[in-house]
Amino acid sequence: MDYERLKHLDHRYLWHPFTQMQDWMRDDPCIISSGEGHYLIDVHGRKYLDGVSSLWCNVHGHRRREIDNAIKAQLDRIAHSTFLGLSHVPGIELAERLVTIAPRGLRRVFYSDNGATATEIALKMAIQYRQLKGESGRTRIASLADSYHGDTVGAMSMGYSETFHRFHKSLLFPALRLTPPHVFRYYKGMSEGEALGAAVREAEDELTANADSLAALIMEPLMQGAAGMWSQPADYLKAVGEICKRTGILLILDEVATGFGRTGRMFACEHVDVAPDILCLAKGISGGYLPLAATLTTEDIFSAFLGEYKEFKTFFHGHTYTANPLGCAAALASLRLFETERILERIQPKIAHARDQLAREVAPLAHVSDVRQWGLMIGIELASDKSTRTGYPPEKRIGHRVIR
């Protein structure tokens, strides 16, 4: 099928995510036909560096032979079988592997298929756990202001972006919002140390005062991704973890974006040795090949759901493609590559090189007001006026122009 026909069909039938379709339908879309290594290849044969790793999920590059072969081998056995009332080999093997590499204390794996479902599951687990433990008053969730945890109703409620979610506000439940350090640093002009102190004090005051009503706190550790690539000092995560432990608030870490090496460690929380009560994983879990997600939790939380059938303590949640065998096979192959190719060790010089280049070549530019980095997660803030940190008006579509 030629390009013009493909463009016509795209404009006629498709509705793309996070896309103003009026603009899209006036433009000539980039239509990808294949991939190779770190590159995407369009229908004209032009190559593009996959700079966002296909939305932060591709880990090892496209068409990795080891992952391709693992999926093909699994396809020769079975493509899908329900996990409700049955189990299967790759799902079991992957669970064991995830528990082996996960932060201490996480012993149970609940599969789903994307980041929003992983965080929704964490939300429901935390709330039901409190009810099963007789803590019926602990029904609220705390999160960081302007955070992002997905676009389903529970995920929107825990996060909330005015731009993304304002039309759905009537559907959402209220959450306790904590001000993260970057707000004090970037918007209020504090030094990094002052901003950290202010954010920790607020977290201490708010979480302590509301502990009796809070079931859990959810946060992306070290780097808030879709919220704006806002970084946090490692000590902020450490302090919040300690406050949650002291107040008995469950700590949910959303590592959908930060997991699987993005920050230089397998999981971002490893930088400060914080172990969450619930961990949300997706994106890079399958190496960027197939939809798969997992929500990991402790034996203590899991045990609260155990009981006689007639008690109906069961966690009544599931998805048709939960633990899809092809996705699990891809994930196992991806994790083997982390080991055999010493991925985490080998990316350290690249992280250091990126940090040096950003400091020397990018930060001094006239319209770069901030550079933020954790490992290979990097955010570059652009401003029309660097001195006042004044952003560009939306109609200029500066981000779009930069990447095009």
Residue, then its C-alpha position, 0 to 999 in steps of 0.5 A: m500500500d503506498y504512502e498516500r493511501l496509508k495517510h488517507l486511511d489513517h486520517r479517515y479512521l484513526w484517533h491517536p492518543f494525546t494528539q490534537m487530531q485537527d492538527w494531525m489531519r492537516d499534516d503528513p504523518c510519519i508512518i513507521s514500517s519497521g525498526e532496527g536497533h535504535y532506529l525506526i524506519d518509515v515507509h519511505g525508508r528514512k531512519y529516525l533515532d527512537g529518542v523516546s524509546s517508543l514511549w520509554c518502553n524499548v530497552h534493548g533496541h528493535r528486533r533483538r534476536e534473543i527476544d524475537n526468538a523467545i516470542k517465536a518459541q512461545l508462539d509455537r507452544i501457546a499464544h494466550s491462556t487465561f490466568l483466571g483459574l489456570s496458570h502457565v509456565p512463562g507466567i510462573e517463571l517470570a514471577e520468580r525472576l521478578v521477585t528475585i530482582a525486586p526490592r526486599g520484601l516484595r514476594r507476590v506478583f499480580y499481572s496486568d497489561n499497562g501502567a495505568t492498570a498496574t497503579e489501579i491494582a495498587l490502589k485497590m490492593a491498598i484500600q481493600y487491605r485496610q478494610l480487611k485489617g479492620e482499618s475502615g477509616r483509612t480510605r484516602i490516598a496521598s500523592l505528589a502534586d501534578s503527578y501522573h499515574g495513568d489515564t483510568v479513573g483511579a489513576m487520574s485521581m491519584g495523579y491529576s493533570e489539569t491539562f489532561h484531566r480537567f474534563h473528567k474532574s467530576l469522576l475523580f476522588p480527592a487525594l492529599r497532594l504533597t508539594p515535591p521539591h522541584v516546585f520549591r526549587y524551580y518555581k519558588g527560587m529556593s536552592e536545592g537544599e532549601a527546596l528539599g527541606a521545605a518538601v520534607r517538612e510539608a510531607e512530615d506535617e501532612l502525612t503525620a496529621n492525616a495518617d489515620s485516614l490515609a491508606a497509602l502514598i503513591m509516587e514516582p521515585l526520583m523522576q516524575g515522567a509524564a508530569g514533566m520530567w521533574s527530578q527529585p533529590a534521592d534524599y526526598l525518597k528516603a525521607v518519604g519512605e521513613i515517614c510512611k514507615r513511621t506513620g504506617i502509611l503504605l508506600i506505593l512506588d510507581e516505577v512504570a517509567t523509572g524501572f528496568g534501568r532507566t535511572g541507572r539501577m534496575f529500579a529507582c528506589e535502589h539508589v537509596d535502598v527504599a523498599p516499598d509495600i507495593l511496586c508498579l511495573a510496566k513499559g520496559i518489563s517486556g523490553g518494549y515488545l508486548p503489553l505487560a505489567a506487574t504489581l508486586t507486593t508483600e506477603d503481609i498484604f497478600s496474606a490479608f486476602l486469604g480466607e474461606y471462599k464464603e468470606f469473599k476476601t478475594f481480590f476481585h480484579g483481573h484482565t483478559y490478557t493478564a500474564n499473556p504468555l508471549g509477553c512473559a516470554a519476552a520479559l524473561a528474554s529481556l531480563r536475561l539480556f540484562e545479565t548476559e550483556r551486563i546492561l546496568e554496568r555498561i550504561q554507567p559511562k553513558i550516563a556520565h557522558a550524557r551528564d557532561q555533555l548536557a552541562r557543557e553543551v545544552a545547559p548554557l543555551a539561551h532558551v534552556s532554563d533547566v536540565r534534569q537527569w536521573g540516569l538516562m532519564i533526561g528532561i530539558e526545560l525550554a523558556s522564552d525568557k531564561s532569567t524569569r523562566t517564562g514558558y512559551p505560549p502553547e500555540k507555538r508548539i515549541g516541543h513539536r518543532v524541536i523534535r520535528 
